[in-house]
Amino acid sequence: MTRRTIAILGATGSVGTSTLDLIERAPDRFEVVTLTAARNVAALADAARRTNARLAVIDDEALLPELSERLAGSGCRAATGREALDEAAAGEAEWVMAAIVGCAGLEPVMAAVEAGRTVALANKEALVTAGALMTDAARRSGATILPVDSEHNAIFQCLVGARLEDVSRLILTASGGPFRTRSRADMAAMTPAQAVAHPNWSMGAKISVDSATLMNKGLELIEAHHLFGLPSERIDILVHPQSVIHSMVEYVDGSTLAQLGSPDMRIPIAHTLAWPQRMATPAERLDLARIGSLDFELPDLERFPALRLAREALEAGGAKAIVLNAANEVAVAAFLASRIGFLEIAELVEQALAQSDASPPQSVADVIDIDAATRDSVGDMMQALTD
Ligand code: NDP
C-alpha cells in the first residue's frame, strides 16, 4: 500500500498535535512531508525529527536560526516566510491539514486548494472569510475539502449517499460552552482562565473563548453554509450539553441522521486522514448506558449575542463575514490579554459590523485588505474603550 503524504499547517497546536498522534500510530499508512508552526520552535523541531519530515516552516523569522540548529543532521530543511508556507501547503504532500488558527491561515489554505490537494479543513476562519472564493477555487482545481470541525464532519458523514435536494435542514449541535447557564452579570466578570475551561473539549485558547461566547457556533454556521450549500434558514443550532451527538441532518421524509462519538478530535481527524476509508483510533468508545440521557435546548441569543451577529453577517453577505471574523479575532486576543471584558467581545464585533461598509471581496487579496482594515478600526475602538 502506498503511504499518504501529509503536510500539517499548524502542527504544534491542539488539532496539529492530535493529527500527529494519529499519524505516529500508523506509520505504515502515512508519510509526513511538511510541518509548520508560528513560534513553538522546540515542538516543531521535535515533531519533524520524530516523523522524518523533509521541511519545517516557522512563521517567526527570528526563530529560523534556532530551528536550523535544532534540525541539524536530521535531513529536514528549515524555512520561513510566505513562499515557504506556500510550499508547505501546495508542495509534495497530497493531503494537507489546515490547522493554523485564524485568518492567518487563509493564504496557505488557498494555496493548497488551488493546487488541487485534499484539504482537511480545521481552520474555519479561512472558509468563513473567503467563502465562495475558496469553494469556487476547489471546483476549478479539483481539490477536495474535508471538514475536520466535529460538527461539519458529522454532517459530512450523515450525508454519505444523499442528494442535497433530499435534505430539509442541517442541525448543528453546540455544547453551550462553559457559561451556558450563567447570567450576563456573571459573564461580565469572567476571566480568560474561566472562559478557556471548556466542559467537554480540550482545544486552543482562541476557539475555547469562541465556544464560551458562542461565536464558534456562529462561525460554524457560516462554515456549514459554504461547505454544504444550504441557506441560513435551513441550518439550525441546537444546544446539547453532553457533546455526544456532533450534528444531524434532517431529510425531507422526516428521517434525521446523527453522528455520535466521544468528544475527542481524533475521531473527526481520523475520518479525514483515512477518507474514504476508516482507521482505528484510541478514542474512548461511547458508553450510552453510562451517559444515560441526552439533553437539548435552544440557544439563548440574548445572553449570547455573538451567535445572532454571525447569522446576521451570513444573511447580509458581502464582506460582513470577514468583518465579523476579524473583529472577533482582535477582541478575543484582547480578552485573552485581559485588556477587555468578556461581554465586550461581542460588543466590539457588533460595532465593527455596524461601521463597516466594505464592498464584497472579489479576490483573496480583497479579503486580506478588509481583514486588515477591520483589525485597525477595532484597535481604535478598543483604544477608545480603555482611554
Ligand atoms: P492552537 O492555537 O492550538 O494552534 C494553532 C496552530 O497554528 C499552532 O501550530 C500555531 O503555532 C499556529 N499558528 C498560530 N498563528 C499562526 C500564524 N500567524 N501563522 C502561522 N501559524 C500560526 O489552535 P487549535 O488547534 O485549537 O485550532 C486550529 C484551528 O482549528 C482553528 O481555526 C480552530 O477554530 C479549528 N478547530 C479546532 C478544534 C480543536 O479542538 N482545537 C476543533 C475544531 C476546529 P505555535 O504553536 O507556534 O503558536
Residues whose N, C-alpha, C, O or C-beta is under 5 A from the ligand:
A	BS01	NDP	G10 A11 T12 G13 S14 V15 G16 T36 A37 A38 R39 N40 D59 A99 I100 V101 G102 A104 A122 N123 K124 E125 D149 S150 S202 M203 G204 A205 I207 M265
